[in-house]
Amino acid sequence: MADQRDTTVVVTGANSGLGLASAEALAAHGATVVLACRDAQRGAAALARVEAAATGAAPQLVALDLADLESVSAAAATLAERVGRIDVLMANAGVMAPPLRRTAQDHELQFGTNHLGHFAFTMRLLPLLLAAPDPRVVVTSSSMHRIGRMRWDDLDWHHGYQRWPAYGMSKLANLLFSFELDRRARAARSALRAMAAHPGYASTHLQAAGPEMAGRSFEAKLMGLGNRLFAQSAADGALPQLYAATEPDLPGGTYYGPDGIAESRGRPRLVQASRAALDTSSWARLWTVSEELTGTTDTWT
């Protein structure tokens, strides 16, 4: 990674897992890192770790609950007061396969957090991103986007909720958003580039969080065992999104993941998204729906 001094990076979900690994790596290379976290106590602990790794400006902590659009708006307003520009937004936070839960605005938790929260946060931060000379938005998706199908008539799963298909749909939405954001940036002749990345199979708490929420302790323990036996570390899993965030001259509208078997582990490289993720009509349709559901829109001025 090149030196990141004079670069301000906002990382959502930076209190653990891929987000914390990304924040530590960026701070170690001189970036000013803003940790955007839902849990204040875990965020403070993560901030101490990132402070210990930092070689440049002191990292900062901002409260952000992506499952509440009012919190999203407040976090964006706080950032507007604290920083003059954002060079990189890493839309990393997410939830995976929980029992049916709903956000503060009554959206299904995975669609509401993984996609709608990040969509609204990005739109509200767009002026700060456009103030940077070479801004990037890096959206964390998943190889599980391949099982995703957009349920256009029931995006919030009011009927027939299934946790894994819902997760796959939210991760597909991440890619549709990233690709359309980049297309719109190019149409506006903006310098902003949007990319997506996935970690492969990385050892984080994400796998066990859903079973824990449902009280399935055996499944949570099984997920933990699988992580210990088969997964790569969170630091290695963060490499594709760090690559997308920092590698010079990468084109927008691209997707990065590990280079190993089944893209489960390895070094970062350009990977191929599913056919559903490359459907430009779905890009536009999801964008329109997301504007309606979040009350936000893009402004390229």
Secondary structure in CASP SS format (residue, H / E / C, confidence):
PFRMAT SS
TARGET T0000
AUTHOR 0000-0000-0000
METHOD secondary structure of the structure
MODEL  1
M C 1.00
A C 1.00
D C 1.00
Q C 1.00
R C 1.00
D C 1.00
T C 1.00
T E 1.00
V E 1.00
V E 1.00
V E 1.00
T E 1.00
G C 1.00
A C 1.00
N C 1.00
S C 1.00
G H 1.00
L H 1.00
G H 1.00
L H 1.00
A H 1.00
S H 1.00
A H 1.00
E H 1.00
A H 1.00
L H 1.00
A H 1.00
A H 1.00
H C 1.00
G C 1.00
A C 1.00
T E 1.00
V E 1.00
V E 1.00
L E 1.00
A E 1.00
C E 1.00
R C 1.00
D C 1.00
A H 1.00
Q H 1.00
R H 1.00
G H 1.00
A H 1.00
A H 1.00
A H 1.00
L H 1.00
A H 1.00
R H 1.00
V H 1.00
E H 1.00
A H 1.00
A H 1.00
A C 1.00
T C 1.00
G C 1.00
A C 1.00
A C 1.00
P C 1.00
Q E 1.00
L E 1.00
V E 1.00
A E 1.00
L C 1.00
D C 1.00
L C 1.00
A C 1.00
D C 1.00
L H 1.00
E H 1.00
S H 1.00
V H 1.00
S H 1.00
A H 1.00
A H 1.00
A H 1.00
A H 1.00
T H 1.00
L H 1.00
A H 1.00
E H 1.00
R H 1.00
V C 1.00
G C 1.00
R C 1.00
I C 1.00
D C 1.00
V E 1.00
L E 1.00
M E 1.00
A E 1.00
N C 1.00
A C 1.00
G C 1.00
V C 1.00
M C 1.00
A C 1.00
P C 1.00
P C 1.00
L C 1.00
R C 1.00
R E 1.00
T C 1.00
A C 1.00
Q C 1.00
D C 1.00
H C 1.00
E E 1.00
L H 1.00
Q H 1.00
F H 1.00
G H 1.00
T H 1.00
N H 1.00
H H 1.00
L H 1.00
G H 1.00
H H 1.00
F H 1.00
A H 1.00
F H 1.00
T H 1.00
M H 1.00
R H 1.00
L H 1.00
L H 1.00
P H 1.00
L H 1.00
L H 1.00
L H 1.00
A C 1.00
A C 1.00
P C 1.00
D C 1.00
P C 1.00
R E 1.00
V E 1.00
V E 1.00
V E 1.00
T E 1.00
S C 1.00
S C 1.00
S H 1.00
M H 1.00
H H 1.00
R H 1.00
I H 1.00
G C 1.00
R C 1.00
M C 1.00
R C 1.00
W C 1.00
D C 1.00
D C 1.00
L C 1.00
D C 1.00
W C 1.00
H C 1.00
H C 1.00
G C 1.00
Y C 1.00
Q C 1.00
R H 1.00
W H 1.00
P H 1.00
A H 1.00
Y H 1.00
G H 1.00
M H 1.00
S H 1.00
K H 1.00
L H 1.00
A H 1.00
N H 1.00
L H 1.00
L H 1.00
F H 1.00
S H 1.00
F H 1.00
E H 1.00
L H 1.00
D H 1.00
R H 1.00
R H 1.00
A H 1.00
R H 1.00
A H 1.00
A C 1.00
R C 1.00
S C 1.00
A C 1.00
L C 1.00
R E 1.00
A E 1.00
M E 1.00
A E 1.00
A E 1.00
H C 1.00
P C 1.00
G C 1.00
Y C 1.00
A E 1.00
S C 1.00
T C 1.00
H C 1.00
L H 1.00
Q H 1.00
A H 1.00
A H 1.00
G H 1.00
P H 1.00
E H 1.00
M H 1.00
A C 1.00
G C 1.00
R C 1.00
S H 1.00
F H 1.00
E H 1.00
A H 1.00
K H 1.00
L H 1.00
M H 1.00
G H 1.00
L H 1.00
G H 1.00
N H 1.00
R H 1.00
L H 1.00
F H 1.00
A C 1.00
Q E 1.00
S C 1.00
A H 1.00
A H 1.00
D H 1.00
G H 1.00
A C 1.00
L H 1.00
P H 1.00
Q H 1.00
L H 1.00
Y H 1.00
A H 1.00
A H 1.00
T H 1.00
E C 1.00
P C 1.00
D C 1.00
L C 1.00
P C 1.00
G C 1.00
G C 1.00
T E 1.00
Y E 1.00
Y E 1.00
G E 1.00
P E 1.00
D C 1.00
G C 1.00
I H 1.00
A H 1.00
E H 1.00
S C 1.00
R C 1.00
G C 1.00
R C 1.00
P E 1.00
R E 1.00
L E 1.00
V C 1.00
Q C 1.00
A C 1.00
S C 1.00
R C 1.00
A H 1.00
A H 1.00
L H 1.00
D C 1.00
T H 1.00
S H 1.00
S H 1.00
W H 1.00
A H 1.00
R H 1.00
L H 1.00
W H 1.00
T H 1.00
V H 1.00
S H 1.00
E H 1.00
E H 1.00
L H 1.00
T H 1.00
G C 1.00
T C 1.00
T C 1.00
D C 1.00
T C 1.00
W C 1.00
T C 1.00
END
